[in-house]
Amino acid sequence: MRRLLADGYELDDDPSRIDVAAVHDFLSKHANWALSWSYDEVKRLVEQAQRVVGVYHGTTLVGFSRTVSDGHWITYLADCYVLAEHRGRNLGYELVRETVEAGPYANHGWLLHTAEASGLYKRFGFIMRSDYLMERPATDA
């Protein structure tokens, strides 16, 4: 999948295009859930994900999501972000939409942990199950 967005942005789920160093930089410096993650750990998580989606501006990775799934029933949305300087352009919405609704796991039940941006995820049918856990029930295939 490769989809052009407004203003020179694009979404792409080609794993070979993911800039692991950029993902590690964001996660290890700005993501409260991943501040201690090593480069090797992030590289392994990216490589072993069932799907990764990048948001690009030109050749620069400015947003990312990682999908982990059992392949049958439940799927987990992880490490979803858009760099601060690129926010306010609906990129987070498009990233989540592509990852959750347009991908191969669209009909699965989804889980994610977040203390932020719950409003964005609620737009895709996620509901709060606890202070940090959100769930999107499976849909009929």
C-alpha positions in Angstrom: 0.0 0.0 0.0 1.2 3.4 -0.8 -1.2 6.4 -0.6 -0.5 10.0 -1.3 -1.9 12.6 1.2 -2.1 16.4 0.9 0.9 18.7 1.0 3.5 16.2 -0.2 2.8 13.6 2.6 2.3 9.9 2.0 1.5 6.7 3.8 3.4 3.5 3.0 3.5 0.1 4.6 6.7 -1.1 3.0 8.8 -2.3 6.0 12.1 -1.8 4.1 11.4 1.9 3.9 11.1 2.4 7.7 14.0 4.4 9.1 14.6 2.5 12.3 17.0 5.1 13.6 14.3 7.8 13.3 11.8 5.5 15.1 14.3 4.8 17.8 15.1 8.5 18.1 11.4 9.5 18.7 10.6 6.6 21.0 13.7 6.8 23.1 13.5 10.6 23.5 9.8 11.5 23.4 7.6 8.5 24.1 7.0 8.0 27.8 6.4 4.3 27.2 9.7 3.7 25.5 12.3 6.0 26.9 14.6 3.2 27.9 14.4 1.1 24.7 17.7 0.4 23.0 18.2 0.8 19.3 18.5 -3.0 18.9 15.2 -3.5 20.7 13.4 -1.0 18.5 14.9 -2.6 15.4 13.7 -6.1 16.5 10.2 -4.8 17.2 10.0 -3.1 13.8 11.3 -6.2 12.0 9.0 -8.6 13.9 5.9 -6.6 13.5 3.1 -8.0 11.4 2.7 -4.6 9.7 4.4 -1.2 10.0 3.0 2.0 8.4 5.1 5.1 7.9 4.1 8.7 7.2 6.6 10.4 5.0 7.2 13.9 3.9 9.5 13.4 0.9 11.9 10.8 2.1 11.7 11.7 5.7 9.8 9.5 8.2 7.5 11.8 10.2 5.0 9.3 11.6 4.9 5.6 12.4 2.7 2.8 13.7 3.4 -0.8 14.5 0.9 -3.7 14.4 1.2 -6.9 16.3 -1.4 -9.6 15.8 -2.1 -13.3 16.5 -3.3 -13.3 12.9 -6.8 -14.5 13.7 -8.6 -12.5 16.4 -6.8 -9.8 18.2 -4.4 -7.1 17.0 -2.4 -4.5 19.0 -1.7 -1.0 17.8 1.7 0.1 19.1 4.2 2.9 18.9 1.9 5.2 17.0 3.1 8.8 16.6 3.5 11.8 14.4 6.4 14.2 15.0 5.3 17.4 16.7 6.3 19.7 13.9 4.0 17.7 11.5 0.9 17.6 13.7 -2.2 19.5 12.9 -2.4 18.2 9.3 -4.7 15.2 10.0 -1.7 12.9 9.6 -2.4 11.0 12.9 -6.0 10.4 11.7 -4.8 9.1 8.4 -2.2 6.9 10.0 -4.6 5.3 12.4 -7.2 4.9 9.7 -4.8 3.2 7.4 -3.4 1.0 10.1 -6.7 0.0 11.8 -9.4 0.3 9.1 -7.7 -0.2 5.8 -5.2 -2.9 6.7 -5.4 -6.7 6.7 -6.6 -6.7 10.3 -9.5 -4.4 9.9 -12.1 -6.9 11.2 -10.0 -8.0 14.2 -10.5 -6.8 17.7 -7.9 -4.1 18.5 -6.2 -3.1 21.7 -3.9 -0.2 22.5 -2.4 1.4 25.6 -2.4 5.2 25.8 -2.6 8.0 28.3 -2.9 10.5 25.4 -4.9 11.1 22.2 -7.9 8.9 23.3 -10.1 11.3 21.4 -8.4 10.3 18.1 -8.8 6.6 18.8 -12.4 7.0 19.8 -13.1 8.3 16.3 -12.3 4.7 15.1 -14.5 2.9 17.6 -12.0 2.4 20.4 -13.5 2.6 23.9 -11.7 3.1 27.2 -11.4 -0.1 29.3 -9.2 1.4 32.0 -7.1 4.5 32.5 -4.6 3.3 29.8 -6.3 0.5 27.9 -8.5 1.1 24.9 -10.3 -1.6 22.9 -12.0 -1.7 19.5 -14.3 -4.7 19.3 -14.0 -7.0 16.3 -16.4 -6.3 13.4 -18.2 -8.8 11.2 -16.1 -9.9 8.2 
